[in-house]
Amino acid sequence: MTSHPIHDSAYSWFRLAVSVIIASIGTVGIWAIVMVMPAMQAEYGVGRGDASLPFTITMVGFAFGNLVFGRMIDRYGVVVCQIAAAIIASAGFFAATFAPSIWTMTAIQLVVGFGSAAGFGPLAADVSHWFMKRRGIAVALAASGNYVAGAFWPLVLTSVLEDYGWRWVYYSLSAAIILLVPPLTLLIRRRAPEDAMAVAATAAAARTRSVGFSPRTLQILLCVAGLGCCVAMSMPQVHIIAYCVDLGYGPAIGAEMLSMMLLAGVASRVLSGMLSDWLGGVPTVLLGSILQCLALFLYLPFDGLVSLYIVSTIFGLSQGGLVPGYAVIVREYMPPKEAGARVGTVLMMTVFGMALGGWMSGWIYDLTGSYEAAFLNGIAWNLLNFAIIIMLFIRSGGLGDAGKRAEATA
């Protein structure tokens, strides 16, 4: 594979490490609301569907933030993008502590979600410019910062939630983001050289011609696939703590289960990134889609404490590589100078899927009194994702194309 000296260099790996740390702090906004959802539901005296709305709006803000900050990082670079996002997210967390009702809280969470987005798709797109041979693992690790945030912060702040309430959790996160993200961002202020971008553009153009889809058509297909994928993914991720409360295990057990699920997701993202470097993004996402569907089925017959820990770990291992897989596909087939905007657009739709699925599962719960129908709903959406990805797999040459990629990256 043709590359530039800056690609896969020592600086590239240093930049990746710093980016993961930034993401593990900056994206905490989408997990904080999951952590405090039962406490807010009890305080505001609302149903599960209404209590799910702040998460849904958080993800709407997160989705639009991926698009806006993706375009911003293409144009202005990582420093302006990340510092602006840190200020917005920190202010949102602080403002939320004064929310007198679930509806005010829901509105403020739009700001929290928007500011949290810069540490996800835009940061992964920025990292992708510094890698060619190991781009898959680099993008997967950058995206794993989001899962590290979900695994780390609930464990650290559980005692704060139990002793002082959810508002002190938000005070703590407001301070952490504004104090830590800006100085870390200054460590990665360099921009990728133009000649390195040109090398990547040539490789992307060649792959686009081979697959037979225009970038626009491929992006639309990936957006729909990502929506279906993440509606399915949201059921366990968003509602596992509430599910554990309903089963009588309590929120602390639910937080542990969420952390275990997300830590397994980190491992999955690393393994999927390695697989992407070997086989390519499309086969990797196809495998993840099959495994996620199987894992969702396992939630239906098993609700014991030990079995839920096991199933949640299996689910995390199954689905963790899906979202960064979409980013890898975008970078394989689309122009690098549009990476932030195009990755941001596709990941925006995956986030919309999380938002829609998070609300939909709460709504179905209120209608039926249990989560069984919500799990079935997730499985149906997963099948939509599978149908699109299997079509792309066939159009891209299937395992034959994967074999050519394996030879090129060997």
Secondary structure as UniProt FT lines:
FT   TURN            5..8
FT   HELIX           10..26
FT   TURN            27..28
FT   HELIX           29..44
FT   HELIX           48..76
FT   HELIX           78..96
FT   TURN            97..98
FT   HELIX           102..116
FT   HELIX           117..119
FT   HELIX           121..128
FT   TURN            129..130
FT   TURN            133..134
FT   HELIX           135..164
FT   HELIX           166..185
FT   HELIX           186..188
FT   HELIX           194..211
FT   HELIX           215..246
FT   TURN            247..248
FT   HELIX           251..279
FT   HELIX           281..298
FT   TURN            299..301
FT   HELIX           305..319
FT   TURN            320..321
FT   HELIX           322..333
FT   HELIX           336..338
FT   HELIX           339..368
FT   HELIX           372..395
FT   TURN            396..397
FT   HELIX           398..409
//
